[in-house]
């Protein structure tokens, strides 16, 4: 239920970003600074020791989250909610590949077949925008990069989850980003409007803090593969939001390619759960 609620909240992300008028780096700073300051203040008041065992992997994940956060916002700014969401959900594919390369896990023939299907779906969606200078191409490429970074951080946070609570994990997730993106925010020529502040702070509180608290709670109590399976609710919410509220019309290539990606990644997750 926690992951289900987290995925439902996360599905509203595109609705927030599409109404913001500031650069991706400025959005990323507010998104990372609010959870860092909020949770850091609470930890200081509680006199909680944050920097303890396994702090190295947590900091590495925090650095990787800087890249994930930037590409995440670039994706939603440059392409449709549908395109960005579907491409972001290739992260279970990356988890499967990285597990084989770095953890020595064996990829079964069924998994290889599903990976091929997923890659075929990616190629089909990219065929919508052949030009390397198109906004959709930039957005979809950024979504793929965000998915890659996210897959790595999920593995790290899962391995270190027994040493840190969910709110501590959120603090680490955003710590480096709040420092890295600050200079970009201060030097940006685009000043946030009142609506930008409302949207970015609300996004950071409800999605960046609350939704991830539910997600990490579920991740601590379930296998990562099982968590990713339930998280597919985010796609339903995101696509519904794009079509019903933003008036987006997914192309036939996007629908078919997206179906291939979602089917293959869902079955990959199920294979991981059954193994």
N, C-alpha and C positions, 0 to 999 in steps of 0.2 A: 504493500500500500504506500510506503514511503517513496519508493522509486516511481510508482505510478503517479503520485502527486507531483514529484519533482519533474517528471517528463511533461506533464500537463502544463506546468508553469513555464518550463523551458520552451514549449511550443509557441509561446507568445512573444518570444525574443524579437522576431522579425517585425512585429507590429510596433514595438518600441523604436527599433533602429531606423525604420523607414520614415519616421516622423522627426528624426534628429537632423540638425543642419550643421553639425560640427565634424571635423575630421575624425578618422578612425583612431588616431593616437589620443585625441582628447577624450573620446568616448571610453577608450581603454583605461585612461588614467582615472576617471571618475569611477568606472566599474571596479577597478582594483583598489583604489584608495579608500572607498567607503567601507568595505569589509575589513580592510587592514586596520584602519583607525578605530572602527567600532569594536571589533573583537580584541584588538591590542589594548584598548582602554579597559575593557572588561577584565582581561587577563592581569593587567597591572593592578587593578583594584582588588583582585583576588589573590595577588602576590603569587601567581602561578608561574612555575618555572617552565618556560617554553622551549628553550634550547637545551635539549638533552640527547639521549641516545638516538641513533639513526637520523641525526639532523642533516647529515650530508645528502642523503637521497632526497629528503624533503626540499632542500635548497636547490638541488638539481632540477627537481620537478617544477619548482617555482620559476626557475630561469626558463625552462621549456614552455611554461605557461605564458610567458611574455610573447613568444612567437605565436602560440595558439590564439591568444587574445587578439593580437593585431590582425592576423589573417582571418579570424572569425568575423570581425567587424568589417574588414575590407570585402569579404564575401557578400554579406547582406547589403552593403552599400551599393555594390556594383551589379548584382544580379537579383533575380526574383527570389522570394522566400522559398518557393518550391525547389528551384535549382540549388540554392545554398543548403537547404535542409537535407535534401537527398544526398548531395555530395558529402556533406559532413558525416552522414551515417555510413560512410565507407570505413569508419574507424575499426569495426570488428574485423574487417579484411586485413588491415594493417597489423592488428593484434596477432592474428594467426601467422602472418609472415614473419613478424619480429620475434615471435615465440620460437619459431623454427630456427631463425638465424642466431639468436643470442641466448636462448634458454635450452636449445638442443631438443625441443619437442618435435616429434615426428609428425609430418603432415600426411594424412591418409589420402588415398586416391579420390575419395569423395570430396575431400576438402580442396584438392587441386582442381577438380571439375568446377566446384562452386566458385573458386577464385577466378577461373577463366570466365565464367558467366558474369561475375561482378565487373571484371575489367571490360567485358563486352558492353555492359550497360553504361559504363563510364565513357567509352569511346562513342557510343550512340548519342549520349547527351552532348558531348563536345561537338558532334557533327552539326548541332544547331548553329554554332558560331565558329566557322572555319578561320576567320580572321584572328590573328594573334594580337591584334590591337583592340578588339571588341571588349566592351564592358562586361558582357556575360562571360567571355573567356577568362578575363581577369578575376571575376568573382568566383567562378567555378574552380579555377586553379587555386585561389586563396582558400576555398573551402576544403579542397583536398589536402593542402598544407596544414590547415588547422586540424583536420582529422588525423593526420600523421602525428603531429605533436600531442594531440589529445590521447591517442592510443598509448603513447609512451608514458604519459603522466598517470594514466589509469593503472598501468602495471606497477609503477613506483608507489603510488598512494595505496594500492592494494597490499603490496608487500610490507609497507611500513604502517599499515592501518592499526595493528595491534599495539603500537607504541604511542599513537596519537589519536585523540578524539576527533570527532567530525568537525567541530568548530576550530580546533587547532589546525586541522588539515586545510580548512578554508582559509585560515590566516596565512599559512605557508603558501597556499596556492596563489595568493594575491600579493604577497610581501614584496617580491622583487619587481613585479610589474608596477606597483604604486611608486616605486623609486625611479624606475627606468623611464616611464612615460611622463613623469612630472616636467622635465625640461621641454618636451614637445608641447605640453599643454600651456606652459608659461610663455613660450615663444610663438604660439600660433597666432596668426593674424585674424582668425575668425573667433569672435567673442561669443560665448554661449548666450543664447536668449533665455528668458525666464522659462519658456517651454522646454528648452534643452536641459536646463538644470532639473526641472521636475521629472522629465523622462529618464535622464541618466541616473539620478539618485534613486528613483523608484525601481529602475532596472537593476541597479546594484543591490538594493535591499531585498526585493522580492525574488529576483531570479538569481543574482550572483551570490546572495547569502542564504536566503530561505530555501530556495530550490536545491542548492548544492548541499545544504545540511541534510535534507531528506535523502539525496542521492548517496552521499557518503555513509549515511546510516545504513542504507540498504546494502551498499558495497561491503560494509564490515560484516554483514550477516548472511551474505549470499556469495556465490561464485560470480566472478566478473562476467562470465558468459551468460549466466542467468539474468544478471542485472541489465546487460545490454539488450536482452530479449524483451524485457518489460519496457525498457526505455523507448521502444518503437512507437509507443503512444504519442511521443513528441511529434512524430511525422504527421500523424493524423491531425493533431491540433494545429500544427504549422501550416499544412496544406489547406485546411479548412479556413484558417485565418486569412491566408493569402487570397483565396478565391472569394470568400463571402464578404470580407471587410475591405481588402485592398483591391479587389476586382481583377486579380491576376488570372490569366487563362493559360494554363500549362499546355505546351505543344504536344502533338502525338509522340514525337521523338523523346521528349522529356518523360512522358507518362510510361512509355514502353521501356526506355532505358532505366528509369527509376524503379519500375517493377522488377526488372532483372537484378538491380543492385539490392533492393530490399529483400527479395526472395532469397538470394544467395547469402546475404549477410545474416538473415534470420535463421536459415538452415545451418550456417556455420556456427551460430550461437547455440543452436540445439545440439549440434554434434559435440560442442565443447561441454554442454551440460550433461550429455549422456555418457561421456568418456570417463 
